[in-house]
Amino acid sequence: MNDRLTKSDWIGHGLRTLAAHGPSALKIGAMAAELHVSRGSFYWHFRDIADFRSRLLESWKDWATQRVIRELEADHDEPDRLKSLLSRAFSGEPRDDLSIRSLDKALRAWAIDDDKVAAVVASVDADRMAFISKLLEESGVESQKAAHRAAFLYWAYLGQPIVIKSGLLSSTAAAIDDISDLFRK
């Protein structure tokens, strides 16, 4: 890399660092060394590490939640956006060079010790469940039931890596189709 890193370069590196090594690895000097730049490059874009971490959280929220919602909203002609969302969520396939699941895991671990991070994670959880509920309502599920079913689907999403790691279940397209059918009207 050259000395002309952008704010996005730093954020991307921060997200990858967080996913791979946790929040304790988000140190200015270490990240600058990994990027082969001076610490001044960091301070050109961020006031301090707190500013960087705040922008990192904003970026995660947008990348791992709002972007996914925007992409699915853009497919308003798609007859089954719920199935599309479940397929994306439960396939376990990274959509970029970084896995949403690996970042979610790192952020949830970070949230245990940091109330600001916990508030952002809670906000992401609420946004995700509200969107799932909306998709369920669009498929004919009454509002109250949609909220409960959305919570259950989200809990399944959060717990899926543990179940797959244990070898009890795999995520096949047929299984995802069957699961999405369970939560319809």
BAPAZA-182006 format. One line per field, with one value per residue: residue in one letter; y, x, z negated of N, C-alpha, C, O in turn. Coordinates in steps of 0.001 Angstrom, whole numbers, plus 500000, padded with zeros to 6 digits. Layout:
<sites>
kolti: c(A/...)
nyy: c(Y/...)
nxx: c(X/...)
nzz: c(Z/...)
cayy: c(Y/...)
caxx: c(X/...)
cazz: c(Z/...)
cyy: c(Y/...)
cxx: c(X/...)
czz: c(Z/...)
oyy: c(Y/...)
oxx: c(X/...)
ozz: c(Z/...)
</sites>
This chain:
<sites>
kolti: c(M/N/D/R/L/T/K/S/D/W/I/G/H/G/L/R/T/L/A/A/H/G/P/S/A/L/K/I/G/A/M/A/A/E/L/H/V/S/R/G/S/F/Y/W/H/F/R/D/I/A/D/F/R/S/R/L/L/E/S/W/K/D/W/A/T/Q/R/V/I/R/E/L/E/A/D/H/D/E/P/D/R/L/K/S/L/L/S/R/A/F/S/G/E/P/R/D/D/L/S/I/R/S/L/D/K/A/L/R/A/W/A/I/D/D/D/K/V/A/A/V/V/A/S/V/D/A/D/R/M/A/F/I/S/K/L/L/E/E/S/G/V/E/S/Q/K/A/A/H/R/A/A/F/L/Y/W/A/Y/L/G/Q/P/I/V/I/K/S/G/L/L/S/S/T/A/A/A/I/D/D/I/S/D/L/F/R/K)
nyy: c(498816/502331/505582/507033/506357/505888/506930/504873/502727/502444/501850/499444/497831/497915/496582/494007/493372/493448/491326/489177/489280/490512/493275/494231/494302/496561/498818/501797/502079/499402/498771/500683/499851/497348/498196/499480/502232/505496/506518/508966/508884/507651/509610/511611/511019/510413/511612/510389/507202/506551/507936/506562/503957/504445/505157/502786/501083/502278/501770/498952/498501/499606/498088/495364/495233/497456/497698/495142/495123/497253/496108/493937/495316/496635/494595/494500/493379/490761/487677/486263/487517/486955/484280/484654/486282/484500/482499/483860/484501/482020/480490/480728/481606/483900/487219/489103/489962/489558/488052/488425/487054/486513/489057/489814/488043/488928/491562/491100/489850/491967/493737/492772/493902/496615/499240/501115/499792/497641/498941/499641/497084/496126/497864/497083/494449/494976/496358/494339/492348/493772/494106/491454/490800/492535/491405/488950/489812/490840/488468/487565/487023/487789/490825/490702/487982/487896/489413/487763/485445/486501/487102/484498/483369/484996/484340/481736/482193/483426/481305/479291/478815/477423/475068/473941/473615/471632/469495/468615/469598/470772/473439/473326/474113/473022/472611/475241/476230/474662/475576/478297/478006/477159/479459/480982/482251)
nxx: c(500832/500311/501235/498949/496430/492916/490107/488293/490009/491364/489178/488257/490506/490475/488041/488617/490758/489494/487639/489389/491128/489966/488854/491004/493136/492918/494840/496561/499336/500094/498276/498987/501587/501040/499783/501802/502347/502733/501855/500731/499131/496846/495927/495326/492842/491250/490273/491095/491599/489120/487333/487874/487024/484302/483491/484099/482196/479870/480303/480298/477629/476297/477388/476911/474218/472402/473121/472524/469767/469071/469817/468031/465618/465765/465199/462405/460627/461166/459737/459939/461344/461877/462734/465023/466530/466855/468306/470673/471473/471710/473370/476050/478057/480592/480003/481710/485182/485214/483563/480233/479327/481721/482453/480169/480371/482779/482020/479933/481323/482985/481032/480314/482018/481829/479720/478891/479373/477690/475223/475133/475177/472736/471023/471481/470532/467809/467097/467517/465682/463297/463215/463056/460597/458964/459213/457998/455392/454739/454481/452120/451774/450348/450852/451674/452356/454299/456369/457133/457900/459957/461814/462390/463514/465748/467123/467732/469473/471590/472417/473074/475840/476973/475502/476036/478792/478876/478119/475548/473773/473360/473536/471618/470244/467683/466973/466900/464788/462676/462672/462009/459420/458111/457582/455688/452397)
nzz: c(500000/500461/499118/499235/498019/497774/495777/495912/496485/494051/492371/493531/493074/490305/489752/490745/489058/486563/486884/487154/484936/482735/480560/479043/480722/482182/482505/483035/483813/484412/486474/488386/488966/490114/492391/493624/493317/491827/488476/488732/490991/490060/488236/489996/490913/488686/485457/483084/481440/480379/482049/484432/483716/483306/485894/487121/485999/487042/489742/489778/489032/491231/493379/492685/492200/493003/495721/496696/496297/498023/500492/500652/500556/502972/504664/504981/506742/506582/505946/503540/501133/498490/498474/499974/498251/496065/497313/497902/495292/493956/495498/495002/496604/497326/498452/499278/499018/496397/493725/492662/490453/488999/488240/486787/484628/483434/482770/480955/478904/478155/477280/474806/472955/473421/473244/475204/477591/477167/477318/480038/481202/480195/481537/484200/484054/483532/485908/487811/486971/487244/490014/490904/489779/491244/493819/493325/492732/495243/496563/495650/492923/489804/487940/485104/484839/486779/485652/483496/484879/486418/484418/483561/485910/486098/483757/484429/486545/485162/483540/485299/486227/484062/483927/486451/486258/484376/485842/486075/487928/491267/493673/496216/499441/499700/497030/496121/497673/496633/493982/494324/495252/492962/491542/492689/493358)
cayy: c(500000/503573/506468/507755/505543/506606/506573/503538/501746/502239/501172/498055/497123/497785/495519/492713/493172/493126/489982/488162/489332/491143/494720/494584/494467/497846/499753/502643/501735/498068/498813/501466/498979/496335/498882/500074/503688/506106/506797/510209/508526/507414/510878/512438/510672/510224/512428/509519/505820/506530/508338/505428/502861/504878/505044/501356/500561/502779/501051/497581/498549/499821/496993/494063/495273/498390/497354/493931/495551/498021/495183/493185/496274/496917/493453/494488/492529/489375/487137/485734/488146/486269/483120/485183/486692/483305/481832/484635/484442/480678/479765/480769/482053/485327/487966/489949/489355/489511/487406/489127/486259/486687/490384/489770/487338/489828/492687/490623/489647/493307/494353/492292/494793/498012/499603/501793/498735/496886/499714/499505/495704/496054/498581/496202/493351/495505/496622/493062/491690/494555/493818/490080/490900/493178/490412/487978/490456/490895/487132/487256/486725/488915/491631/490176/486703/488182/489853/486571/484570/487174/486886/483102/483206/485677/483494/480593/482714/483629/480023/478341/478375/476457/473807/473394/473189/470377/468440/468184/470169/471507/474404/473053/474929/472393/472876/476650/476336/474083/476463/479506/477630/477038/480741/481689/482257)
caxx: c(500000/501070/500950/497712/495281/491671/489383/487727/491095/491564/487988/488296/491556/489992/487026/489305/491523/488516/487109/490438/491889/489225/489014/492296/494100/492673/495845/497004/500685/500113/497566/499807/502694/500486/499444/503055/502238/503012/500687/500150/498071/495653/495446/494819/491432/490508/490768/491753/491137/487679/486678/488025/486135/482933/483260/484149/480876/478928/480571/479796/476164/475873/477824/476356/472765/471698/473412/471757/468369/468943/469883/466776/464557/465890/464588/460992/459887/461487/458528/460147/462520/462166/463562/466310/467244/467239/469366/471897/471860/472038/474289/477386/479020/480908/479622/482842/486401/485019/482307/479363/479298/482944/482364/479128/480937/483740/481303/479204/482318/483386/479894/480253/482810/481730/478307/478632/479312/476465/474089/475137/474769/471292/470378/471565/469593/466448/466893/467419/464414/462206/463166/462538/459171/458334/459132/456977/454095/454498/454088/450793/451749/449833/451921/452168/453021/455497/457421/457613/458600/461211/462735/462818/464436/467002/467810/468283/470634/472681/472876/473414/477241/477239/474874/476777/480103/478695/477854/474158/472950/474051/472662/471428/469177/466401/466681/466525/463431/461752/462604/461252/458012/457564/457272/454683/451005)
cazz: c(500000/500436/497994/499478/497649/497544/494556/496178/496341/492618/491836/494011/492328/488935/489702/490892/487831/485519/487125/486994/483681/481656/480371/478445/481812/482839/481990/484136/484249/485027/487754/489328/489388/491022/493643/494127/493316/490528/487636/489240/491940/489238/487684/491086/491106/487432/484341/482121/481551/480083/483290/485346/483284/483567/487346/487411/485639/488050/490989/489601/489057/492612/494241/492321/492010/493875/497128/497009/496408/499279/501630/500713/500896/504406/505345/504602/507668/506220/505332/502199/500530/497234/498801/500409/497039/495315/498065/497661/493879/493474/496376/494419/497609/497244/499651/499621/498492/494964/493392/491720/489221/488215/487635/485757/483469/482801/482177/479780/477846/477743/476595/473426/472103/473834/473351/476480/478606/476884/477836/481498/481489/479937/482631/485372/483816/483709/487336/488522/486647/487840/491444/491047/489471/492403/494892/492932/492925/496687/497037/495137/491492/489027/487354/483824/485113/487566/484721/482772/485825/486767/483291/483587/487042/485776/482770/485177/487271/484213/483009/486360/486282/482998/484315/487590/485766/483643/486813/485988/488987/492325/494341/497630/500031/499372/495618/496014/498229/495649/492826/494672/495355/491606/490925/493473/492918)
cyy: c(501241/504426/507201/506866/506433/506192/505164/502448/501414/501470/499710/497240/496916/496678/494134/492371/492756/491702/488908/488114/489984/492599/495114/494787/495794/498916/500494/502215/500405/498081/499586/500610/497934/496937/499565/501581/504212/506282/508077/509961/508305/508750/511874/512240/510629/511081/511594/508116/505710/506918/507188/504303/503207/504735/503583/500716/501005/502007/499619/497564/498718/498602/495690/494062/496172/498083/496138/494291/496334/497100/494400/494100/496593/495795/493354/493657/491043/488796/486643/486275/487498/485072/483560/485600/485474/482552/482535/484435/483066/479907/479728/481242/483533/486020/488881/489226/489192/488910/488245/488378/486461/488061/490425/489132/488255/490999/492269/490360/491003/493956/493913/493285/496274/498365/500314/500774/497927/497617/499611/498100/495543/496747/497738/495048/493806/495768/495323/492381/492442/494254/492407/490090/491514/492181/489344/488560/490536/489537/486664/486933/487970/489547/491043/488855/486924/488599/488657/485640/485181/486973/485456/482845/483850/484889/482296/481016/482858/482308/479030/477915/477324/475089/473154/472873/471853/469205/467960/468604/470785/472434/474092/473942/474349/472664/474329/476873/475810/475004/477712/479198/477507/478357/481592/481546/480904)
cxx: c(500873/500630/499623/496500/494064/491091/488795/488783/491320/490393/487990/489332/491122/488957/487658/490109/490602/488009/488144/491027/491169/489584/490362/493375/493925/493567/496457/498364/500746/499418/498366/500959/502206/500170/500653/502954/502597/501711/499982/499029/496755/495063/494997/493306/490605/491129/491612/491170/489634/486873/486721/487061/484679/482590/483301/482788/479815/479077/480063/478275/475662/476176/477076/474839/472091/471917/472601/470289/468160/468937/468585/465595/464580/465275/463099/460137/460147/460287/458742/461432/462874/463074/464960/467158/467724/468361/470699/472394/472370/473001/475700/478452/479310/480556/480746/484091/486330/483646/481514/479359/480552/482954/481315/479665/481903/483039/480538/480148/482766/482284/479773/480934/482652/480260/477964/478509/478032/475237/474002/474688/473262/470505/470365/470574/468153/466142/466703/466088/463234/462086/462624/461030/458404/458174/458080/455573/453742/454071/452781/450701/451271/450963/452510/452915/454311/456651/458000/458398/459937/462248/463263/463809/465786/467798/468445/469528/471833/473254/473351/474874/477586/476695/475632/478136/480005/478424/476415/473307/473841/473043/472608/470310/467814/466012/466236/465125/462401/461572/461794/459769/457339/457025/456298/453320/450533)
czz: c(500000/499249/498138/499203/497453/496199/494714/496059/494867/492002/492264/493276/490881/488793/489827/489638/486695/485677/486827/485585/482514/481446/479767/479512/482545/482222/483178/484679/484975/486385/488796/489852/490384/492390/494288/494305/491926/489753/488091/490234/491195/488786/488760/491229/489832/486325/483380/482279/481262/481333/484299/484981/483524/485050/487803/487122/486646/489354/490909/489708/490490/493471/493951/492166/493043/495356/497552/497189/497707/500495/501760/501052/502391/505245/505020/505546/507399/505471/503894/501580/499203/497487/499242/499202/496255/496013/497841/496236/493473/494358/495814/495392/497418/498550/500113/499114/496981/494686/492389/490394/488373/487547/486534/484477/482713/482111/480929/478606/477285/476903/475142/472480/472423/474091/474660/477608/478415/477422/479355/481894/481268/481044/483912/485220/484051/485184/488117/488244/487233/489335/491696/490804/490650/493551/494578/493123/494404/497234/496389/493661/490748/488204/486067/484022/485889/486652/483966/483688/486256/485663/483315/484729/486741/484734/483468/485954/486336/483706/484045/486382/485227/483385/485473/487137/485031/484582/486816/487179/490051/492990/495824/498145/499687/497927/495434/496567/497231/494451/493159/494788/493985/491067/491716/492814/492581)
oyy: c(501201/504030/507926/506662/507580/505228/504369/501354/500249/500551/498828/496096/495861/495919/493205/491218/491819/490951/487846/487043/490012/493110/496242/495381/496112/499803/499890/502012/500291/497476/499188/500643/497662/496265/500155/502136/503442/506204/508250/510743/508724/508995/512875/513158/510792/511251/512013/507879/504863/506299/506882/503765/502338/504246/503201/499908/500213/501639/499119/496716/498051/498135/494995/492999/495701/498198/496112/493821/496104/497289/494218/493689/496796/496012/492257/493267/490177/489362/486615/485592/487484/484881/482911/485308/485426/482030/481891/484226/482955/478796/478810/481276/484341/485474/489376/488031/488736/489244/488714/488996/486570/488201/491002/489635/488343/491386/493012/490619/491157/494647/494625/493485/497111/497859/500140/500890/497569/496983/499505/497945/494895/496272/497689/494714/493104/495440/495229/491892/491823/494158/492203/489458/491051/492123/488894/487878/490328/489463/485512/486594/489077/488866/490905/488642/486220/488178/488548/485113/484468/486708/485231/482179/483309/484789/481892/480282/482462/482209/478024/476723/476437/474071/471942/471813/471047/468048/466986/468035/471260/472231/474544/474466/475101/472920/474608/477631/476443/475192/478142/480043/477727/478370/482777/480811/480732)
oxx: c(502032/499759/499223/495655/494175/491537/488800/488485/491449/490594/487748/489081/491375/488987/487286/490137/490901/487955/487808/491383/491703/490510/490812/494416/494709/493098/496820/498515/501375/499905/498418/501269/502874/500277/500542/503411/502743/500617/498785/498082/495691/493866/494353/492582/489386/492346/492677/490339/488954/485853/485716/486366/483896/481517/482619/482294/478966/478086/479465/477703/474715/475311/476658/474237/471302/470988/472050/469640/467180/468146/468087/464675/463531/464879/462582/459027/459442/459861/457791/462454/464043/464068/465954/468352/468877/469264/471724/473584/473347/473407/476465/479633/478384/480785/480717/484055/487289/482674/482061/479385/480455/483415/481545/479432/481844/483412/480501/479803/482908/482574/479180/480487/483274/479641/476861/477639/477368/474312/472904/473900/472586/469442/469358/469859/467372/465055/465830/465434/462266/460977/461820/460275/457318/457119/457360/454675/452590/453381/452380/449617/451732/451916/453729/453979/455299/457788/459216/459442/460924/463417/464456/464825/466835/469021/469560/470514/472948/474458/473972/475136/478402/477360/475843/478579/480935/478491/476094/472241/474940/471834/473455/469517/466880/464843/465303/464349/461369/460458/460971/458938/456134/456119/456115/453143/449378)
ozz: c(499587/498476/497226/500075/497022/495576/493775/495579/494492/491209/491441/492896/490299/487825/489111/489208/485954/484702/486305/485093/481405/482076/479970/479232/483440/481508/484187/485884/486028/487340/489960/491043/491381/493415/495363/495304/490976/490312/487862/490311/491650/488930/488445/491611/489883/486264/482926/483156/481841/481633/484941/485843/483911/485403/488754/487907/487054/489986/491862/490392/490906/494212/494877/492014/493862/496155/498653/498124/498415/501419/502871/501760/503002/506390/504806/505183/507917/504464/503113/501513/498817/496787/498917/499141/495828/495360/497620/496004/492732/494017/496108/495044/497353/499630/501239/498819/496358/495363/491391/489330/487150/486415/485471/483378/481487/481003/479948/477453/476072/475926/474331/471351/471770/475027/475179/478471/479388/477928/479902/482826/482067/481444/484620/486165/484693/485659/488980/489165/487676/489861/492605/491543/490999/494182/495469/493617/494784/498250/496554/493187/491025/487824/485958/483440/485678/486862/483814/483303/486437/485941/483111/484532/487090/484834/483136/486011/486675/483469/483700/486547/485476/483188/485469/487580/485062/484165/487498/487415/489762/492877/496594/497363/499409/497636/494680/495985/497010/493963/492350/494455/493863/490233/491438/491843/492191)
</sites>
